[in-house]
Amino acid sequence: MYRKLIYLHFKMRVLYPSYSVYFQLHMPNVRQSSTSTAAIYTEKRVPANFSEIPIDRIRNFSIIAHVDHGKSTLADRILELTGAIPRNSGAQFLDSLQVERERGITVKAQTASIIHTYKNQQYLLNLIDTPGHVDFSNEVSRSLAACDGVVMLVDACHGVQAQTVANYQLAKMRNLAIIPVLNKIDIKHANPDRVRKDLHSLFGIDPNTVLKVSAKMGVNITTVLDSVIEKIPPPLVDRSSPFRALIFDSWFDKYRGALNLIYILNGTLKVGQEIQSMATKKSYSVKGITILCPNESQVESISAGQVGLLACNMRNSKESIIGDTIHRKNENVIPAVSFKRQQPMVYAGVYPADQSKHLALRSAIEKLVLNDSAVTVKVDSSPALGQGWRLGFLGLLHMEVFCQRLEQEYGADPVITAPSVTYRIVFKNPKIIKQMGKDTLELSNAALFPEPFNVKEYYEPLVKVGTIITPTEYMGQIISLCVDRRGIQESSINIDDERILMKYILPLSEIILDFNDHLKSISSGYASFNYEDYGYHLTNIVRLDIHLNGRPVEELCRIVHVSKASTIAREMVTKLQELIPRQMVQIAIQACVGGKVLARETIKAYRKDVTAKLYGGDVTRRMKLLKQQAEGKKKMRMFANIRVPHETFINVLKR
């Protein structure tokens, strides 16, 4: 009987597609066929005259918020309400990457074009769900380049947090319309009145204009969509002008090459037309135009004010440039107003575990950099690890996610060295200045650290921790943490009776590793922070060398601040003592700065009893053998090379 019902269901789906939507909404527990209901319904929701939708009925907007305030859940409810996806399609539908599913965060902005009916008229809404972590703020700023307004989502329990402030400032800089929305009002501990007061005190937002929703329960979602249409203006574009579009995202497809997500600024683009890149001057033929609804739907043309996916046989990241302007071939147009590219904050070496996999890893990095343009790549090499690259990231989480995607999406097995920052060194030696052609060197590799007598001044990068928002009960511990990390307090403001907003200036090297973990630990997870570049400032740094039996090992040297040199030296020699295997000779591990030993550990040699075969009372023979053994070990320590396994370097250098 059950099989017959399933058969009738499949038959009805083929004959009456609308029936499949009803079935999906009201009978979600019955297994579906391989033909996706979402795909069937998505095709239905794309109008035949898609490119002819009037400009005044188009709205381009993003959802911005702090981490875990419910952006992706709100996007799910919007997609379900507009019919873009069926109900029960799974949580965080737009978070399609495996790393996003595992970590429970959004790391890649996702776009969906949806149709919403308002006052008996159909509107095209181009929705962009953005990340909330500070390390992915580049994704947010890039997404805002294609938007005319934002939905600023705030957790009704936690209230305004660090990235909320940062994203609000990004939106205001672009003069975008802002719709404030309180989420999670259904939770028992929610306090929407307090949060609305915070929005008024921090941003001057009228509490009466703040919408209250529950994305999880689907409460007041229609009100959000209606507000998007009412408060966000249509795009300021012109369809009568020559074609011009902005590339604001891209990724690699193994069958179609580099795919570009474009925002049409002027004119109309059709399949088969010839286009040209303003940055590279290369020409391409348009092979396909796709609308993300959120599944791909092919269209023949796309017009100004709309967002689409362009396939034109671009091969790699050198051809597909984020922020580039594309136009019709042999036409002169004005470049699009692009967004400022963020400078990397953290650097790490990436090497193949086996040099035979060098080409495969290089190909994987090139394809992934196309999807994450914030990463910078520079060829590097190490005597211990071989040929590799030095990559620049916006933060430690950004680095971890990038490397995890290398493993999951491309099957790579990279070796990642400990993250470091870039220091600026000013020379005083005229010969070096003449040889370099300048007196300043930016350096992130400790092996290239110059001798102190050639250096006039050292500078290190600082960051302004723009907002540390915390309950007042944890303020003392957080101040102690910042002082321990060489921080300088800039200001402290009481948001209300329970929370305080602090601003600090900290060295970047002090926060990239474990600052966020310590902050969350001492504040029971309530404190949050974001940071921005604050330039280079005078400092006092040294090179910490590791010696094995008096011989320096360049791969293990590090650049550290003078005040932290002794602590880091003890940590490194202890770790090396555990990782380097015992050998036939004694190994002395020393951490030195300028010839001065700061810490030392010893790995004892294997012992061999040379007198084991002796018996009786031949004391003279016994003493002679022991003396010869001692002299032999002394010579071995003088001339023998210490064998440090490749795996030891990997374990020491990696995070």
Wavefront OBJ file of the C-alpha trace (Angstrom):
o trace
v 0.000 0.000 0.000
v 2.803 2.399 0.908
v 4.637 1.695 -2.361
v 1.446 2.431 -4.305
v 1.099 5.803 -2.550
v 4.689 6.680 -3.400
v 4.100 5.686 -7.043
v 0.987 7.894 -7.227
v 2.965 10.751 -5.638
v 5.713 10.532 -8.283
v 3.123 10.387 -11.053
v 1.305 13.453 -9.719
v 4.611 15.343 -9.503
v 5.257 14.798 -13.197
v 1.708 15.644 -14.325
v 1.126 18.543 -11.915
v 4.275 20.349 -10.734
v 2.291 22.537 -8.332
v 1.202 19.385 -6.522
v 4.846 18.716 -5.621
v 5.018 22.060 -3.846
v 1.863 21.292 -1.845
v 3.234 17.844 -0.971
v 6.568 19.279 0.123
v 4.901 21.856 2.370
v 2.356 19.565 4.023
v 3.947 16.074 3.910
v 7.688 16.682 4.432
v 8.502 13.282 5.963
v 7.834 11.194 2.835
v 10.993 10.419 0.855
v 11.431 12.476 -2.295
v 12.609 11.340 -5.714
v 15.939 12.225 -7.266
v 14.288 15.105 -9.165
v 14.524 18.031 -6.785
v 11.284 19.756 -5.875
v 13.321 22.892 -5.266
v 14.659 22.761 -8.817
v 11.143 22.335 -10.289
v 9.749 25.198 -8.243
v 12.737 27.461 -8.869
v 12.240 27.211 -12.619
v 8.618 28.190 -12.131
v 9.573 31.243 -10.073
v 11.855 32.731 -12.780
v 9.676 34.883 -15.078
v 10.037 34.392 -18.821
v 10.708 38.124 -19.243
v 13.307 38.224 -16.491
v 15.534 40.849 -18.138
v 12.516 43.133 -18.692
v 11.576 43.504 -15.015
v 11.310 47.297 -14.455
v 14.107 48.910 -12.489
v 11.654 50.404 -9.995
v 10.596 46.871 -9.013
v 14.148 45.672 -8.191
v 15.699 45.702 -4.713
v 19.293 44.700 -3.976
v 20.061 44.119 -0.284
v 22.293 42.192 2.129
v 21.721 40.706 5.551
v 24.470 41.814 7.958
v 24.970 40.839 11.599
v 27.391 39.571 14.205
v 28.260 35.855 14.301
v 25.362 33.576 15.294
v 22.671 36.269 15.287
v 20.579 34.307 12.770
v 21.447 35.697 9.299
v 21.343 32.347 7.505
v 18.169 31.271 9.329
v 16.442 34.500 8.271
v 17.614 33.874 4.696
v 16.066 30.373 4.881
v 12.685 31.762 5.953
v 12.769 34.421 3.208
v 13.544 31.805 0.559
v 10.757 29.551 1.821
v 8.221 32.361 2.030
v 8.907 33.496 -1.537
v 8.834 29.915 -2.831
v 12.487 29.848 -3.900
v 13.017 26.657 -1.884
v 10.537 24.184 -0.361
v 10.002 24.012 3.366
v 12.280 21.643 5.318
v 15.096 21.999 2.779
v 17.578 21.934 5.650
v 18.992 24.535 7.982
v 21.245 27.254 6.518
v 20.384 26.359 2.916
v 22.753 28.959 1.474
v 25.696 27.695 3.566
v 26.675 25.111 0.982
v 30.348 24.614 1.884
v 31.314 21.653 4.052
v 33.401 23.892 6.302
v 30.348 26.101 6.895
v 28.240 23.110 7.886
v 30.895 21.763 10.247
v 31.727 25.062 11.953
v 28.179 26.419 11.941
v 29.246 29.798 10.532
v 28.989 31.564 7.187
v 32.374 32.113 5.538
v 31.241 32.911 1.990
v 28.622 35.432 0.922
v 25.801 33.737 -1.033
v 23.392 35.337 -3.485
v 19.785 34.457 -4.305
v 17.380 36.225 -6.689
v 13.788 35.844 -5.496
v 10.340 37.088 -6.484
v 8.050 38.669 -3.876
v 4.521 39.906 -4.462
v 3.756 43.252 -2.823
v 0.459 45.118 -3.427
v -0.373 42.817 -6.351
v 2.928 43.512 -8.115
v 5.933 41.208 -8.466
v 9.293 42.540 -7.213
v 12.723 41.084 -7.898
v 14.783 40.912 -4.696
v 18.494 40.157 -4.958
v 19.439 38.858 -1.503
v 23.032 38.417 -0.295
v 23.647 36.482 2.939
v 26.995 37.662 4.344
v 29.421 36.284 6.986
v 29.482 37.733 10.486
v 33.055 37.096 11.656
v 35.591 39.910 11.465
v 37.995 37.721 9.464
v 35.488 37.670 6.578
v 34.641 41.373 6.543
v 36.078 41.479 3.014
v 33.092 39.377 1.904
v 30.740 41.899 3.511
v 32.330 44.978 1.920
v 32.388 43.238 -1.467
v 28.709 42.312 -1.186
v 27.695 45.857 -0.230
v 29.115 47.083 -3.552
v 26.111 45.458 -5.269
v 23.484 46.628 -2.737
v 21.300 49.657 -2.123
v 20.360 48.716 1.446
v 20.884 46.223 4.249
v 18.877 44.330 6.827
v 20.875 44.729 10.049
v 20.010 41.766 12.254
v 20.577 41.942 16.021
v 20.115 39.139 18.559
v 17.402 40.130 21.055
v 19.261 38.196 23.778
v 22.887 39.277 23.280
v 22.139 42.705 21.828
v 24.594 44.809 19.847
v 27.988 43.119 19.513
v 31.314 44.022 17.963
v 30.699 43.053 14.345
v 27.262 44.685 14.457
v 29.034 48.011 14.990
v 31.605 47.321 12.258
v 28.983 46.282 9.678
v 26.799 49.283 10.511
v 29.745 51.585 9.834
v 30.447 49.835 6.507
v 26.830 50.357 5.430
v 26.832 54.019 6.495
v 30.059 54.672 4.570
v 28.240 53.578 1.406
v 25.108 55.581 2.289
v 22.958 52.453 2.211
v 19.446 52.273 3.635
v 19.466 50.333 6.928
v 16.536 48.275 8.207
v 17.134 47.322 11.883
v 15.639 43.940 12.839
v 15.612 42.157 16.211
v 15.805 38.369 15.931
v 15.110 35.539 18.429
v 12.266 37.339 20.195
v 10.718 33.932 20.959
v 13.549 32.995 23.329
v 12.753 33.158 27.026
v 15.707 35.418 27.906
v 15.148 37.886 25.054
v 15.064 41.550 26.054
v 14.001 43.502 22.944
v 13.322 46.741 24.828
v 16.887 46.912 26.155
v 18.361 46.132 22.728
v 16.248 48.794 21.038
v 17.570 51.326 23.566
v 21.119 50.204 22.719
v 20.436 50.742 19.003
v 19.210 54.231 19.785
v 22.172 55.146 22.020
v 24.833 53.720 19.685
v 23.419 54.478 16.219
v 20.587 56.952 16.799
v 17.985 54.502 15.439
v 14.381 55.253 16.386
v 13.208 52.341 18.601
v 9.751 52.454 16.955
v 11.262 51.595 13.546
v 12.985 48.411 14.764
v 11.245 45.243 13.522
v 10.898 42.229 15.814
v 11.079 38.752 14.239
v 11.803 35.129 15.002
v 13.645 33.665 12.050
v 13.491 30.171 13.522
v 9.697 30.253 13.998
v 9.006 32.325 10.879
v 7.385 35.217 12.779
v 7.021 38.581 10.937
v 9.180 37.550 7.959
v 6.670 39.086 5.536
v 7.064 42.402 7.362
v 10.813 42.314 6.687
v 10.265 41.758 2.952
v 7.669 44.526 2.786
v 10.088 46.879 4.569
v 12.825 45.996 2.052
v 10.518 47.131 -0.762
v 9.313 50.237 1.079
v 12.587 51.517 2.587
v 15.326 50.394 0.181
v 15.434 52.406 -3.054
v 15.666 50.777 -6.494
v 19.149 50.684 -8.058
v 20.460 53.826 -9.731
v 21.215 52.295 -13.145
v 20.547 53.057 -16.798
v 19.479 50.387 -19.309
v 19.817 52.693 -22.314
v 23.589 53.179 -21.850
v 26.324 50.821 -23.179
v 26.730 47.624 -21.202
v 28.873 47.868 -18.064
v 29.056 45.464 -15.076
v 31.022 44.996 -11.857
v 32.567 41.624 -10.914
v 32.027 41.283 -7.158
v 32.577 37.544 -6.683
v 33.882 34.510 -8.567
v 34.617 30.811 -8.179
v 36.012 27.920 -10.190
v 34.038 25.195 -11.957
v 36.031 22.308 -13.422
v 33.795 22.190 -16.506
v 33.150 25.895 -17.136
v 36.290 27.526 -15.740
v 36.084 30.753 -13.733
v 32.492 31.875 -13.097
v 31.884 35.545 -12.321
v 29.062 36.961 -10.228
v 28.309 40.335 -11.791
v 26.135 43.335 -10.964
v 24.858 45.055 -14.120
v 25.343 48.817 -13.914
v 24.302 49.804 -17.440
v 22.751 48.261 -20.521
v 21.870 44.634 -21.241
v 24.010 41.515 -21.709
v 22.968 38.587 -23.933
v 24.397 35.128 -24.547
v 26.781 35.110 -27.517
v 27.939 38.720 -27.197
v 31.611 39.658 -26.996
v 32.777 41.294 -23.765
v 36.101 42.712 -22.588
v 37.830 43.067 -19.219
v 38.919 46.586 -18.374
v 41.778 45.321 -16.163
v 43.348 42.692 -18.448
v 42.043 43.980 -21.844
v 41.213 40.360 -22.787
v 38.057 39.585 -24.759
v 35.611 36.727 -24.179
v 32.449 35.328 -25.694
v 29.493 35.004 -23.324
v 28.775 31.260 -23.121
v 26.037 31.336 -20.511
v 24.126 33.592 -18.119
v 22.639 32.124 -14.961
v 20.367 33.488 -12.256
v 20.842 32.055 -8.733
v 17.337 31.417 -7.405
v 19.195 30.019 -5.357
v 19.700 27.070 -7.736
v 21.076 28.030 -11.141
v 18.498 28.922 -13.802
v 19.597 29.712 -17.339
v 18.439 32.964 -18.955
v 19.195 34.461 -22.350
v 19.805 38.017 -21.169
v 20.228 40.145 -18.068
v 19.715 43.894 -17.644
v 20.916 46.787 -15.514
v 20.031 46.499 -11.822
v 20.149 42.704 -11.825
v 22.697 40.208 -10.502
v 23.748 37.141 -12.480
v 26.411 34.492 -12.956
v 28.522 34.817 -16.086
v 30.379 31.966 -17.836
v 32.807 33.121 -20.537
v 35.740 30.670 -20.452
v 37.938 32.619 -18.049
v 40.622 30.248 -16.809
v 42.105 31.456 -13.529
v 42.342 34.186 -10.901
v 44.692 36.252 -13.082
v 41.856 36.747 -15.578
v 38.918 36.985 -13.172
v 39.678 39.975 -10.938
v 37.314 40.975 -8.152
v 36.368 44.643 -8.605
v 37.048 44.582 -12.357
v 34.675 46.244 -14.825
v 33.533 44.325 -17.906
v 31.983 45.911 -20.997
v 31.145 45.207 -24.638
v 34.196 44.682 -26.827
v 35.735 47.823 -28.342
v 33.493 50.167 -26.341
v 34.767 52.884 -24.011
v 33.076 53.038 -20.619
v 33.861 54.539 -17.221
v 35.278 52.064 -14.641
v 32.865 50.976 -11.940
v 33.384 52.337 -8.452
v 35.198 49.367 -6.922
v 35.713 48.619 -3.265
v 39.003 48.919 -1.392
v 40.850 45.635 -1.078
v 41.841 44.808 2.489
v 45.489 44.215 3.302
v 46.452 40.819 4.781
v 47.021 40.830 8.520
v 48.446 37.332 9.085
v 51.006 35.401 7.034
v 51.780 31.676 7.018
v 53.900 29.338 4.936
v 52.078 26.597 3.017
v 54.093 23.618 1.754
v 53.209 20.210 0.306
v 53.846 17.326 2.706
v 55.593 15.629 -0.220
v 57.305 17.644 -2.978
v 55.875 15.253 -5.576
v 52.485 16.870 -4.818
v 53.725 20.408 -5.430
v 51.872 20.885 -8.748
v 48.607 19.545 -7.352
v 48.783 21.895 -4.364
v 49.632 24.857 -6.599
v 46.595 24.140 -8.783
v 44.361 23.849 -5.691
v 45.603 27.162 -4.269
v 45.058 28.977 -7.586
v 41.469 27.708 -7.846
v 40.631 28.513 -4.235
v 42.176 31.999 -4.393
v 39.728 32.688 -7.234
v 36.914 32.125 -4.728
v 38.679 34.013 -1.920
v 40.334 37.084 -3.381
v 41.392 38.393 0.051
v 44.233 35.812 0.130
v 47.613 36.907 -1.258
v 50.104 34.384 -2.658
v 53.883 34.637 -2.901
v 56.311 31.864 -3.839
v 58.584 30.819 -0.961
v 61.022 28.005 -0.147
v 62.507 26.329 2.909
v 65.564 24.024 3.141
v 63.605 21.702 5.419
v 60.164 21.815 3.786
v 61.059 22.487 0.143
v 59.210 24.690 -2.348
v 56.008 26.326 -1.158
v 54.155 29.605 -0.799
v 53.725 32.378 1.718
v 50.038 33.252 1.956
v 48.502 36.352 3.515
v 45.143 36.180 5.348
v 42.817 38.611 7.104
v 42.958 36.672 10.364
v 43.617 33.334 12.019
v 40.117 31.932 11.387
v 40.414 33.009 7.765
v 43.655 31.005 7.534
v 42.120 27.929 9.196
v 39.073 27.956 6.917
v 41.192 28.401 3.788
v 43.419 25.439 4.684
v 40.408 23.319 5.634
v 38.836 24.056 2.253
v 42.089 23.032 0.534
v 41.799 19.638 2.213
v 38.049 19.107 1.809
v 37.395 20.531 -1.664
v 40.657 19.646 -3.428
v 42.056 16.712 -1.442
v 45.288 18.576 -0.626
v 47.466 17.743 2.380
v 49.353 20.991 3.086
v 51.847 21.727 5.855
v 50.964 25.073 7.478
v 53.636 26.949 9.415
v 52.896 29.061 12.471
v 51.225 32.382 11.552
v 53.295 35.554 11.653
v 52.934 39.247 10.856
v 54.930 41.630 8.682
v 57.467 43.889 10.395
v 59.019 47.035 8.944
v 62.765 47.548 9.333
v 64.637 50.815 8.708
v 68.350 50.424 7.870
v 71.199 52.751 8.753
v 74.019 51.020 6.847
v 74.664 53.059 3.640
v 75.908 49.999 1.722
v 72.687 48.067 2.335
v 70.561 51.119 1.481
v 72.465 51.600 -1.789
v 72.187 47.903 -2.632
v 68.433 47.779 -1.968
v 67.654 51.191 -3.435
v 65.653 52.066 -0.307
v 66.146 52.231 3.435
v 63.034 50.262 4.475
v 62.300 46.521 4.308
v 59.029 44.756 5.095
v 59.751 41.328 6.501
v 57.629 38.383 7.659
v 60.230 35.598 7.365
v 62.472 35.394 10.440
v 65.226 33.637 8.483
v 65.862 36.920 6.600
v 66.066 39.051 9.760
v 69.096 41.408 9.415
v 71.900 41.879 11.928
v 71.035 44.464 14.619
v 74.087 46.660 13.930
v 72.688 47.388 10.420
v 69.276 48.449 11.692
v 68.199 51.912 12.777
v 64.588 51.218 13.864
v 62.049 48.400 14.023
v 58.308 48.855 13.471
v 55.475 46.402 14.106
v 51.834 46.502 12.940
v 49.204 47.599 15.446
v 45.454 47.124 15.314
v 42.707 49.173 16.838
v 40.377 46.767 18.579
v 37.472 48.984 17.628
v 34.978 47.493 20.038
v 35.236 45.048 22.909
v 31.670 44.750 24.164
v 31.394 42.879 27.451
v 29.260 42.618 30.587
v 30.725 44.876 33.295
v 31.426 41.947 35.633
v 34.205 40.713 33.316
v 35.797 44.131 32.735
v 38.698 43.658 35.188
v 39.814 40.353 33.685
v 39.598 41.716 30.138
v 41.673 44.777 31.061
v 44.322 42.449 32.567
v 44.345 40.391 29.343
v 44.820 43.478 27.172
v 47.596 44.847 29.395
v 49.379 41.483 29.306
v 49.217 41.664 25.497
v 50.887 45.114 25.535
v 47.592 46.891 24.880
v 46.823 50.589 25.410
v 43.286 51.596 26.310
v 41.838 54.319 24.112
v 38.343 54.718 25.565
v 35.660 53.092 27.696
v 31.928 53.789 27.325
v 29.012 52.398 29.305
v 26.312 51.201 26.889
v 23.895 50.615 29.753
v 24.007 49.456 33.372
v 25.132 45.960 32.386
v 27.509 46.321 29.431
v 30.539 48.367 28.526
v 32.242 49.184 25.222
v 36.047 49.434 25.349
v 38.525 50.430 22.666
v 42.158 49.259 22.748
v 45.252 49.535 20.586
v 47.133 46.224 20.486
v 50.086 44.729 18.566
v 48.771 42.450 15.842
v 51.251 39.720 16.809
v 49.609 39.520 20.255
v 46.064 38.818 19.034
v 46.414 36.551 15.992
v 46.945 33.305 17.889
v 44.804 32.927 20.989
v 43.491 36.346 22.021
v 39.918 35.554 20.984
v 40.007 32.188 22.807
v 41.188 33.826 26.024
v 38.623 36.619 25.666
v 35.771 34.135 25.291
v 37.096 32.009 28.153
v 37.371 34.741 30.787
v 34.008 36.286 29.794
v 32.069 32.981 29.631
v 31.522 33.589 25.923
v 29.747 36.951 26.312
v 32.495 39.333 25.173
v 33.046 40.039 21.484
v 35.539 42.130 19.550
v 36.541 43.278 16.095
v 39.683 45.018 14.903
v 41.044 47.134 12.088
v 44.493 48.127 10.858
v 46.161 50.927 12.832
v 49.436 51.210 10.917
v 53.056 50.602 11.991
v 54.590 51.899 15.212
v 58.077 51.866 16.732
v 58.930 48.688 18.661
v 61.804 46.577 19.986
v 62.008 43.124 18.432
v 64.717 40.481 18.211
v 65.365 37.289 16.337
v 65.093 34.156 18.488
v 67.426 31.428 17.158
v 67.313 27.716 17.906
v 70.670 25.899 18.049
v 71.176 22.131 18.032
v 74.616 21.298 19.445
v 75.729 24.825 18.632
v 74.468 24.840 15.038
v 71.606 27.234 14.147
v 68.448 25.854 12.468
v 66.993 28.632 10.309
v 63.587 26.990 9.893
v 62.937 27.261 13.649
v 63.911 30.897 14.230
v 61.226 33.443 15.115
v 60.776 37.201 15.459
v 59.599 38.097 18.965
v 59.245 41.168 21.142
v 62.016 41.657 23.696
v 59.607 41.381 26.630
v 58.354 37.968 25.440
v 61.663 36.460 24.307
v 62.433 34.439 27.468
v 58.928 32.979 27.751
v 58.782 31.920 24.103
v 62.332 30.522 24.292
v 61.403 28.187 27.169
v 58.255 27.034 25.349
v 60.162 26.213 22.152
v 63.032 24.252 23.704
v 60.568 22.222 25.789
v 58.520 21.391 22.707
v 61.619 20.419 20.724
v 62.838 18.182 23.524
v 59.608 16.224 23.246
v 59.595 16.020 19.444
v 63.227 15.378 18.415
v 64.010 11.646 18.691
v 66.990 10.408 20.724
v 70.129 9.685 18.726
v 73.605 8.221 19.220
v 74.909 11.525 20.509
v 73.696 13.942 23.131
v 71.735 16.889 21.676
v 71.833 20.299 23.327
v 68.814 22.456 22.379
v 69.434 26.157 22.958
v 67.263 29.218 22.328
v 69.499 32.251 21.769
v 69.165 35.955 21.104
v 72.292 37.618 19.769
v 74.567 34.900 21.152
v 72.963 34.925 24.615
v 71.328 31.646 25.646
v 67.843 32.227 27.099
v 66.769 28.599 27.547
v 68.293 25.142 27.201
v 67.205 21.519 27.256
v 69.227 18.347 26.639
v 68.269 15.137 24.866
v 70.415 12.309 26.224
v 72.141 9.916 23.841
v 71.435 6.230 23.533
v 73.564 4.355 26.071
v 75.636 1.349 25.221
v 77.386 -0.684 27.916
v 80.804 -1.375 26.326
v 81.868 -3.352 29.385
v 78.973 -5.770 29.237
v 81.130 -8.601 27.794
v 83.850 -8.218 30.393
v 83.944 -10.433 33.405
v 86.256 -10.873 36.298
v 88.320 -8.142 37.855
v 90.087 -6.582 34.824
v 89.668 -2.992 36.049
v 92.337 -1.587 33.698
v 90.538 -2.937 30.617
v 87.210 -1.621 31.840
v 88.564 1.912 32.400
v 90.252 1.927 29.007
v 86.999 1.040 27.179
v 85.018 3.691 29.037
v 87.630 6.319 28.176
v 87.555 5.370 24.490
v 83.757 5.554 24.502
v 83.802 9.046 26.028
v 86.351 10.295 23.480
v 84.306 8.802 20.635
v 81.126 10.523 21.754
v 82.997 13.800 22.085
v 84.217 13.537 18.471
v 80.705 12.612 17.293
v 79.266 15.705 18.949
v 81.905 17.787 17.158
v 81.449 16.376 13.645
v 78.140 14.505 13.486
v 75.114 16.086 11.816
v 72.016 16.048 13.961
v 69.257 14.296 12.024
v 65.986 16.134 12.535
v 63.163 14.201 10.826
v 60.888 15.988 8.381
v 57.909 15.207 10.620
v 59.566 17.061 13.508
v 59.803 20.263 11.474
v 56.145 19.864 10.510
v 55.045 19.395 14.132
v 57.119 22.327 15.394
v 56.265 24.770 12.634
v 52.585 24.059 12.258
v 49.934 25.758 14.388
l 1 2 3 4 5 6 7 8 9 10 11 12 13 14 15 16 17 18 19 20 21 22 23 24 25 26 27 28 29 30 31 32 33 34 35 36 37 38 39 40 41 42 43 44 45 46 47 48 49 50 51 52 53 54 55 56 57 58 59 60 61 62 63 64 65 66 67 68 69 70 71 72 73 74 75 76 77 78 79 80 81 82 83 84 85 86 87 88 89 90 91 92 93 94 95 96 97 98 99 100 101 102 103 104 105 106 107 108 109 110 111 112 113 114 115 116 117 118 119 120 121 122 123 124 125 126 127 128 129 130 131 132 133 134 135 136 137 138 139 140 141 142 143 144 145 146 147 148 149 150 151 152 153 154 155 156 157 158 159 160 161 162 163 164 165 166 167 168 169 170 171 172 173 174 175 176 177 178 179 180 181 182 183 184 185 186 187 188 189 190 191 192 193 194 195 196 197 198 199 200 201 202 203 204 205 206 207 208 209 210 211 212 213 214 215 216 217 218 219 220 221 222 223 224 225 226 227 228 229 230 231 232 233 234 235 236 237 238 239 240 241 242 243 244 245 246 247 248 249 250 251 252 253 254 255 256 257 258 259 260 261 262 263 264 265 266 267 268 269 270 271 272 273 274 275 276 277 278 279 280 281 282 283 284 285 286 287 288 289 290 291 292 293 294 295 296 297 298 299 300 301 302 303 304 305 306 307 308 309 310 311 312 313 314 315 316 317 318 319 320 321 322 323 324 325 326 327 328 329 330 331 332 333 334 335 336 337 338 339 340 341 342 343 344 345 346 347 348 349 350 351 352 353 354 355 356 357 358 359 360 361 362 363 364 365 366 367 368 369 370 371 372 373 374 375 376 377 378 379 380 381 382 383 384 385 386 387 388 389 390 391 392 393 394 395 396 397 398 399 400 401 402 403 404 405 406 407 408 409 410 411 412 413 414 415 416 417 418 419 420 421 422 423 424 425 426 427 428 429 430 431 432 433 434 435 436 437 438 439 440 441 442 443 444 445 446 447 448 449 450 451 452 453 454 455 456 457 458 459 460 461 462 463 464 465 466 467 468 469 470 471 472 473 474 475 476 477 478 479 480 481 482 483 484 485 486 487 488 489 490 491 492 493 494 495 496 497 498 499 500 501 502 503 504 505 506 507 508 509 510 511 512 513 514 515 516 517 518 519 520 521 522 523 524 525 526 527 528 529 530 531 532 533 534 535 536 537 538 539 540 541 542 543 544 545 546 547 548 549 550 551 552 553 554 555 556 557 558 559 560 561 562 563 564 565 566 567 568 569 570 571 572 573 574 575 576 577 578 579 580 581 582 583 584 585 586 587 588 589 590 591 592 593 594 595 596 597 598 599 600 601 602 603 604 605 606 607 608 609 610 611 612 613 614 615 616 617 618 619 620 621 622 623 624 625 626 627 628 629 630 631 632 633 634 635 636 637 638 639 640 641 642 643 644 645 646 647 648 649 650 651 652 653 654 655
